[in-house]
């Protein structure tokens, strides 16, 4: 009788022979013939049901291992520049294996999200389990969608939650991943359009109940691809970190350094102190957590920090750049605890000009952890038990130094935008309790001015030492954007002077004209929109908004990778240790600059979308309510309105404005009624009715009731003979508008 192998023998043979693992191959290897094949088939079925083997077509595979040839998706490069890939299919019980992609010189260039057929080689003793070689590229980055799954007899469909998407996706019955009806899912396109022109997709991840508490930020995390789980090796490195010692450090523990942060601050990465000098000037100290001591180049922590680029902040959670063991503990400047820092000592003259600076790698001990409100109340004359002992040697010198910096700021004339920051307060179960605007205190401005000066000192120091770094760059706005801002200003009754060379002082004069008027917020927002987006770059192109020739980010290495690069550059430049900026990092500065700029924009988009969804959820119970606001944008399809009470943005669709046809004038940023000549433009006051609020997308739809306090005029009735003088004037203006449009197209 043929000897039937044990389950352990079958599993070992399958693992040792990944290229020959069909039932026939297994039977041949163990000499199984005839009726004994029935018993082998039974064993294989048991192993499959137990999850120890996976059957793909006619082959059996070890469920905890990947096949030698498989389809992979390329991930973004990590902090060391290495490329990793993920398998599109994994049915093992353990974590998804890490796969290092090793391209040959002759291989075509692949980008993040590209899919390829790869040959896998198992490796031992590395931080990854496989190495992949390219066989052939399959497709470019997959088209993905996040939405609500609706089950039907043929599988189902997905309703997108993005504002800009309204087309459903079809899901076949074998591609639902067993998702429940109404569940939030993420899917990717798997083929061309099918029945009724809808694209087909397969669900790749189930995200749970979209109405569950705190699901709003989870949607944004997945929608924007923000990494929110740390690799185990990075967590292990963070947990294994030990407090820094005094070796090679200056002792700064006698300085009156304090942290001043929001009440709900999750970390404390900067501390400040000031000493008033006899000549009326001041010495300012800014101490920043020495993250570089714990996050070494090439480590798992460094790779993950580079991948994330920065922390992302939501009303209900933070997706941090570093694990909590560092961000909330060893790198957080807690009161009364020794903490390693890189600090800058800056001397101001009596006019607030920085005359010199000096950097230190030291050890500090915070005198107090204060909130903005505490510090402000203390300087306003109502100190509490915590701040009373700090008045003479901490609070008073800080505000004296701030007074000097205010004078220097006024002479420098940085862009003086005043944009209220919304604060969304949640209940314990994740519902929106209230939406309010944060108070803007001098305590906020004090910390901002101290941090700006420290950032300037870092950029100047590294430039003087001719050390590579990442500058924070903000270029001048384009002429077209300035022309558009000038149109908004004129429509609001203000002027923005033209000049050969644009200076921030010109924009500040416009902001000063609007201050205290009904157009205050509109002009501030319009000015902000006219600006170019700041970014990181190894070359210095100046910072227009701050009116500074040289600027770098130095003050937040816990939450921004670019700041960590600057810290490492300072360490190398001063010869403070071996944890500075090495040659490999210097070679990749261009890539790091581009990557961190992209991750910053990704976080901003996710945070903005989350705020929109929370605001829509807050307003959903007030559908049908009348609200006031101001038109903040004009498009061909309608107008955007910023609501007074919450600062939320809603859409007035063109169909909800009136009964006539509206022409769009892009130059004047105006909609013009074809019958009545009604002009709808930026800055106008409106009364609207909330028609729809969609928490899943964050969309608000409005109906227009009044424009500048007046009801809308009615368009002319169809079939009316002749035209009034008013209508003739409108016709003439619209004809000129069409001619102007043709001229623009010809240019």
N, C-alpha and C positions, 0 to 999 in steps of 0.2 A: 504493500500500500504506500502511496506517495505521502511523504512527510510534509504537512502543511506548516508554513513558517508562522512564527508568533507575530503579534502586532508590532512588537519592538523591532523584530528583524525586518519587517516590511518598511517601517518608518526609516530605519537606518539605510536600507537599500535605496529608497526614494531620495533621501538626502544626498547619498553618494553618487547617484546617477540622475542628475536633473535633466539630462537631454534624452533619456530613454525611460519614461515612466508611465506608459500605457498599461492596461491590464495584461495585454499580450506580453509586453516586455517583462513585467513582474512574474508572470507564469513561467516564461522561458528561463528566467534567472534562477528560479527555485525548482525547475524541472517538473512543474505541475501540468498534468495532462488529463484528458477525459473528464470523468465525473468530478474529480478533485477541483476542477475550475469553479464548480458551484460553491464549494466551501470558501475558495479564495474570494469569489465575488461577495459572499456574505461578510467576510472580514473587512474588505474594502468599504463596503456600505457602512459598517459599524464605525470604522475610523473616520469616514466622511461625516456621519451624523454626530460624532463626538467632537468634530471640529479639528481633528488632528491632521486630516488630509482634505484637500480641496480638489474637486473634479472639474477640470476645464476641458470641455469636449470629451475626448477619449483618453485624456491623460490625468494622472493623479499627482498632486503636488503637496509638499509639506506646507500646511497652512501658516506656519510661523516663518516660512522662508519665501523669498521671491523667486520666480522662474528665471532662468539664465537670460532670457530675452523677454523684455516687457516694455510697455509704453510708459514714458515718463514725462513729467512737466517740469521745466526748468524754473528754479526759484531765483530771487534776487541775490546778487553776490553778498557774502557776509563781510564783516569788518576787515577780514584779511584778504578779501578779493576772491576767495574760493567760491566756486559755483556748486550748488547742491540741487538735487532734483527730488521730486516726490513721485512715487508710483501712483498711477491712476486707480489701480485696484489693489486693495489690501484687506484680507479677511482674517488676519491673525488676531489673537487676543491681546498681544503686547503692543507697545507703541510702534508707530510706523517707522521702519528702518530709515536711517540717514544714508543718502546715496551721494557720493562725491562725483561730479561730472568732470571727466578728464579729457578735454578736447585735444585732438591732434592738430598740427599746424595746417594741414590740408582740409580740415573740417570747416564747413560754412559757419558763419557767426550766428549764434542763437541768442535770443533775448529772453527776458523774464516772461514766463507764461507760454513760451513756445513748447510744442510737444514733439517728442521724437521717440523712435524705436531704439532702445539701447541694449547693449550686451553687458550683463552684470558679472562682476568678479567679486567674490567674497573676500573681505580683508579682516585681519585680526589685530588687536592692539591699537586701534585708532579710535577717533571720536565718531567714526561712521562705520557702517557695516558692509557697505558695498562701494565699488567703484564702477562707473558707467562709461562705456565707449559708444559713440554715435554710430548707429547703423544707417539710419536715414531720418531726415526731418519729415514730420507728418503734417502738422498745421502750425500756423502762427497762434498767438494767444487766443484762448477760447473766449467766446462772447458769453458773459455771465450775467445773471439776474438774481435779485433777491425779491421775493414776493410771497403771496398767500396761495397755498395749494387748495384747489377745489377738485374734489374727487368726482369722477363720473364712470360710466360703464366701460369706457375705452381707456381708462387710466386716469386722466385728469388734465387740468390746465393751471397755469400760474398767472395770478393777477399782480403786475409789477407794483412796487411801492415807491419807485422813483417818480418825482414830479414830471420829468421829461419823457416818461414812457407810458403809453396807454395801450399798447398791443399785447394781447395775451400770448402765452407760449403753451404748446401742447406737450403733454407728457404721456408716453406709452405706458401700458400696464406693467411692463417689465422694468420700468425706469423710475418708479415712484419712491424707491427706498422705503416702502411701507409707511410713507407719510400719512398722517391723519388729515381728514378734511378740516380746513381752516388753519392748518399749521403754517408757521413761517418757515420757509425753506430757501436754500440757495441752489441754483441750477445752472447748467451750462449747455450751450447749444450743441447738438450732436448731428445735425443734418440740415439740408435745405428746407425751405418752406414746404409745408404739407397741405392738408385739406384747408380750404378757406384762406390760404395764403399765410397761415400761422407757422412760425418756426417750431421745430421739435427740439426738446431739451431733455436732459436727464437730471434728476435731483442728486446732488452730491453731498448735501448736508441738511439735516433737520435742525432747526433753531428753536423749536418749541412754540408755545402759545404767544402770539403777537400782542395779546392784551394783558399778559402777565406783568406784575410789577417789575419795573426797571428793565423792561424789554426794549425801550426806546434806544438806549445807548448801545445795547447789544446789536440792534439792527445796523447802526452806523458802523460799528466795529467790523462786522462781516461785510457790509456793503462796500466799505472802502479798503478792505483787506489789511486792517491794522492787526499786527501780531499781538495776541493777548495772553499767550501761555509761554512761559520761559522753558527752554530746554533744561532737562534735569542737570546736566553738567554745569550750566550757568548758575542754577539754584545751589548746587553743591559748593561751587566756588564762593558764592556769597555767604553761605552759612559757615564756611570754614574760615572766613576772614577774621583776623584778630585786630584789636585796637592798635593804632600806631603808637610808636614810642617817640621819645624826644631825640633820638639819634639823628643828627644832621639838621636839626630844626632850631629856629630861634624861639625863645620863650616869650610868648605874647600874652601870657595868662594874667598879667597884672593890668592889661589895658581894659578900660571900661566898655568893652564890646557888648552889644545887645542885639537881639533879633527883633525885627518889627514886621509882622506878617498879618494876613487876614485872620479873622477869628477861626475859620474852618481850614486853616493851612494844614496840609498833610506832611510837609517837610519844611525844614529851616536850613537853607543852603547859603544864606548870606548874613553877615553881622556887620554892624557899623559902630563907629565911635568918633568923637571929635574932641579936640583940645583947643581952647581959645588962646591965641598968641598975644603978646604984649603990643604988637604993632597994629592990632585990630584984625589981623588975618586969622587963619585957623589951620590946624593940621587934621586932616581927615584920614580915617582908617576904614578900609573895606576889606573884610576877611571872607573868603569863599571856601567852602568845603573842599578838601584835597581829594577829590574823587580819583585822580590819577594814581594815588597810592594804592587803591584797592582794585582798580580796573586796569590791568596791565595789557599792553599791546599784544595781540595774538591770542589772548585768553578767550574762553567761551563767553565770559561776561562782555568782553570787548566786541566780539563778533555779534552778539545779540543786541548790544547797545547801538552798534553801527546800523544794523538792520532796521531797528525801530527809529533811529534818528532823533527822536525826541519823545517826551511824554505827551499823552493826549488826555485832556481834561473834560469830563462830562459832569452834569449836575449830580449824578448819583455814584460816580466812580471815577477812578483814574487808571489809565493804562500806562504804567510807568516805564521809563527807559531802563531802569535798574530794578532788581528785585528788592522787596521790602526790607530785607535784612541790611541792605546798604542805604536805600533812599530814606527809610524812616528811622534808621538807627545809626550805624557807624558813620554815615555821611551827613547826618542831620545834626545841626549845632544846638543840641539841647542845653537848657539852662543848667549851670553847675557841673558840667561834664567836660573833661579835656577832649578836644577834637582837633585833628590835624587840618591845617588850612594853608592856602596860598593867599597872602594878604598884600595889599598895596597901601603904602603910606604916601599921602599927597599933601603938599604945602600950598596954601592959598594966600595971596596977598590981601590987602584990605579992600581991594576992588573985586575979589572973587576970582582972580586969574590964577590958574595953576602954574606955579613957578618951578616945581620939581616934583619928582616922585621916586619911590624906591620899592621894589618888590621883596617879599620875604616868604620863605617856606617855614612855617612855624607851627606852634601849638597854642590854641586859645582856650578860654573857659568863659562861656557866656554868663554875664551878670544877671540877665533876665530875658525871658521870652515874652515880648509884649505884642498886643494887637494894635492895629492902626488906631482904633477907637481909644484905647488906653493912652497911647502916646499923645494923641491929639487933645484929649481931655486934660492931660497933665500940663501941656503947654498953654492951654486955654485957661488954666487957673483952678481946675478941679481934679487934682491928682488923687488916686486911690491908694490903698495900703501898699500896693506893689510899686507904684511910681514915686511916692513921696520921698523915699530914701535916695532916689536916683535924680532928683531935680537939679542939684548943683553940678555934679560931675558927669552927668549923662545927658539929660534932657536939654538943659539950657545950652551947653556947648553944641549939641546937634543942631538946634534951631538957629543959633548964631551962624554956624557954617552954612546952613540952608539959606539964610538971608544973603550971604555973600554970593552963593551960587545963583540965586534968583537974579541978582544984578548982572552977573556975567551972562546969564541966559537971555535977559532982555536986550543986551547989546548984540548977542549972537543972532537973535531972531530965528530960532528953529520954528518949524511949522507948528502953530498953536491950535491944534484941533481939540475940541471939547465934545467928545462923544460919550454919552451916558452908557454905562455898562449895566446890562440887565442881570438880575439875580433871580434864578428860578428856585423856589423853595419847595421841597417835596415832603409829603407825609411819610410816615413810617412804612407804609406799604407801596411807596413809589409813585403816588399820584401827585399831581401839581397842586400845591397848597396856595401859592401866591406867586405873582410875577411883579417885581419891583425894580427900581433903578438904584444902583449902589450910590452911596454918598461919595463925593469926591473931596477928600480932605487934604490939608497941607501935609499931613503925615505920609500920604501916598506920594505926593510930589517930592518930598524930601528924599525918600528912598529912591525914586526914579532918578533924581539929579545925582545922588551919590553913585548909583550904578552906572549912569552914563559916563561920569568922570572916570570911574575905574575902567570901563571899557575903552575909553580914549587912551588912558595910560597904557593899557595892555598893547593896543595897536602901535602906539608910538615906541614903546620899549622894544618890541620885536622888530619893528622896522629899523630902529637905530642899530640893533644888533644884527640886522640882515638875516633874520631867521624866518623860515617859511611859516605861514599861518593862514587861517581863513579869515578874510575880512567880511564884515557885514556891509553889503553894498546896497545903496538906494539911489538909482539914477533919476535924472530930471524927467518930468512928464513930457509927453510928445506935444507938438503944436496942435494936433487935432484934438487931443484931450483938453488942452487949455481953451481952445475955441468953444468946445462943448460946455465947459465950465462957465465961460464968459456968457454964453446964451442963457444958462440957468440964472446967473447973477442978474442979467438984464431983465429977465422975466420976473424976478423977485424985487426989482426996483433998486439994484445995487450996481456998482461998476467994478470991473477988474481991468486995470490999465494994461495996455499992450507995451511991450518993451523988447529990445533986441536980446537981452539976457534976463532970464527969469530968476528971481530971487524969492526966497520964502517970505521976505518982508512984504512983497506985493500980495501974496495970498493971505498973510496975516491982516492986512488992511481990509481985505474983503470980509474975513471972519469977524473983524471988529465992527464993521458996518452992520452985520447981521445979528450981533450979540444982543440978546434981550428982546428981539423981535419974534414974530411968529415964524420967521424963516430961519431961525438960528440953527435948528437941528438939520434942516434941509441943506443949508449951505455947508455945514460941517460934513455931512455925508457925501454931498456932491464933490467937495474938495478931496475927500478921501478916495472916492472912486476915480478921480482924475489922476491919482498918483500911480506910478509904476510899482510893481511888487518887489519888495526887498528880497535879496538872495545872498547866498554865500559864494565867495570866489577867492582863489589864491592871490589874485591881483587886486590892487586898491583903486577903485573908481569913485571913492567918496560916498558920503551919505547926505543926500539932498535934504531929506525931511528934517534931520537934526542939524543941518547947516554945519557939518563937520567934514574936514578933509580926510580924516583917518579914523576908522571905527572898527572894533571887533567885539564879538560876544565872549565875555570872560566870566560873567557873574552867575551862571546857572548850569554847571556841569552835571548836576544830578539829573536834569531834565532835557538838556540839549547836547548832542554829541559835538557840535561845532565848538562849544565852550571847552569841552574836554580836550579837543585838538589844541586850542590856545593854551590851556594849562600845560600840556605836554611840551609845547614849543617853549614856554617860559622855563620849564624844568631843564630842557636841553640847553637853552640859551644861557642859563646861569650855572650849569654844571651841578645841579642839585641831586642827581641820581641817574640810575639806568632805566627809569620808567618814563622817560621823556619821548619826544617824537623821533622815531627811528627812520632809517633810509626808506624802508618799505612803505611806511605811511606817507612820507614826503612824496614819493613817486605817485601815490594814489590821491593826492590832494584834490586834483581836478575832479576825479570821480566822487570823492567824499563830498565836495562842495555841491555837485549836482544832486547827489543822492539825498543829502540832508535838506536841501532846498525843496526837493520833491516830497519828502516825508513831512516837512513842515506844512506844505500846502494840503497834503492828504489829511493831516490832523485838523487843520482849520476847516476844511470842507465837512469832515465828520462832526466836528463840534457845532458848526452852523446848522447842519441838517438836524442834529439832535435838538438844538434850541427851537427850530421851526416846528418839529413834531410835538415837543412839549407845549409850545404856545398854541398849536392847533388843538391839542387835547384839552388845554385849559379853556379855550373858547368854544369847544364843541357844544357845551350846554347852553351857549348864548346865541345859537343860530336863530335868526329872525330879529335880533336886537339891532337898534340903530347905534352907530358909532361915528365919531368924527376922526378926521385924519387929514393928511396932506399928500398930494400926488408927488411921488418920488421918482417915477420913471415912466417913459412912454415907449411903446412898441407898436408894431403894425397890428398886433392881435389884441391890444388893449392898453390899459394903464395900471401901474402899480401904486398902491396907496400904503403909506406908513401910518398905522393907527396910533392915536395919541396915547391911549391908556397903557398899552403894553409894548409899543414899539414894533409890533408884528407887521409883516408885509403881506398884503393881500392883493389879489388880482381882480381888476375890473375888466371882464371880458368885453370885447367890442360889442357883443350882442346885448350887454347889460347897460350900455351907456345911453342909447336912444334909438328911435325908430328910423333914423336916416342912415345913409352911408357916410362913413368917416374916412377921410384921406389922411395918410400919415406923412408928415413932413419931418424927415430925419434930421435936417439941419437945425430947424427951430425946436426940435423935440416937442412936436405938437400934433394933435389930432384935430381935423377941421371938418365940421359937418357940411355935407354937400348941399343941404337945403337951407339950413338956418345960419350957416357960417359959424356955429358954435365952436369956440377954440378951447381945447383942453390941453393944458401944458403943465410942466413941472412947477411945483410950488403952490398950486391952487388949493384952497381949503375945500374939503368935501364932507358931506354927510352921506354915509353909506349904510346899507343893511347887510349884515352877515348872512350870506345865502348858504354857505357850505363850509364846514371845517373838517378836514380829513387827517386825523392823527397819524395814520400810517404813512402818509406821504408828506405831511407838514403843510399841505396846501390850504389856502383860504380863498374862497371866492366871494366877491362882493357885488351888490347892486348899487348903482349910483342914484341917490335921492336928490341931493342938492349940490350945486357948484357955486362956490363963493356966496353961500347963504341964499341962493335963488333956485327955484325949481327949474328943471330942464325945459327949454322951449320945445314945442312940438314941431316935427318936420311937416313939410307941405303934404297935403293929401294927394294921392295918386289921381291923375286925370285932370287936375286943376289946369285951366287954360292960362296961358301967359305967365309972365314972371314979374315979381315986384322988383323995385330998384335994389332992395336988399339982396334978393336972389341973384340979380344980375352982377352985383358986386362980388358975391361969393363965387359965381361962375368964373369971373375974370381972375380972381385970385387963384382958384384951383387950376386954371389954364396955365398961369405963370408957374405954379408949383410943378406941373407936369413938365414944362420946358426946362425948369431947373434940374429936375430929376434926369432928364435926357442928357443935359450937359455934364452932369456928374458921371454918368455911365460912359460917356465918350472919353473922359480924361484918363 
